[in-house]
Amino acid sequence: MTFLWQGLQQAWHLIATRDPYLWGLVDVTLRVCALSTGIAILVGIPIGLGIGLGRFRGRGVLVTLANAGLGLPPVIVGIVLAVLMFPQAPLGRFHLLFTLRGVYIAQTALAVPIIIALTISAVSDIAPGLIAQARAFGARRHRIALLALREARVGVMAAIIAAVGSGLSEVGAIAIVGGNAEYSTQTLATAALERVGAGRYADGIAIGILLIGLVLIVTALLTVLQFAGGQRRVGRSS
């Protein structure tokens, strides 16, 4: 309890004094989360819709692979990407290792499978008759995709929220690829790990408390958006 109390006091002190190190961590964390999630949405949702709505051989295999992506060990992803980014490796010429650009790639690699798998799941829950009816009326693929996206919006938003949560709290892949450098590639989650590893438990708890607060705020805002459309429809129908 002493560590927790000290962590609360330290967290309040960091916030009240507008500690530049803290706000630097918040800035990097939000940038990593926003960029990786944005790319994952642009890449993952179309793929998830394509697999979820598709009727082709091998669809089951792709669904299995997408679901397996949810269990990707972040540390292994980080190691593989770091090896690929070594100076003599295929990506070495881009100088990505221990840079923020490398961190963006690492987190995006973790976020894309989340979006794909959960989008497939959300689309699969749509009433089959609705999609079949749209096809029977000759709707084109992009129209069907938009219809499916609208009907599965709650599930798709859940996928986005999950990707955001990963972006805010990821440690392993980001620490390995980014090197956990202060004022450069360090995020709130990796900073908490570094502080605890150094025996500075109060600092680690303080940063962890702030991270939890940030996660709660961001996910609360996204949850409001997740159900906003349905609430508007209920209001109109009543």
Buried (B, 14 or more C-beta within 10 A) or exposed (E): EEEEEBBBEBBEEBBEEEBEEBEBBBEBBBBBBBBBBBBBBEBBBBBBBBBBBBEEEEBEEBBEBBBEBEEBEBEEBBBBBBEBBEEEBEBEEEEBBBBBBBBBBBBBBBBBBBBBBBBBBBBBEBEEEEBEEBBEEEBEEEEBBBBBBEBBBEBBBBBBBBBBBBBBBBBBBBBBBBBBEEEBBBBBBBBBBBBBEEEBBBBBBBBBBBBBEBBEEBBEEBEEEBEEEEEEEEEEEE
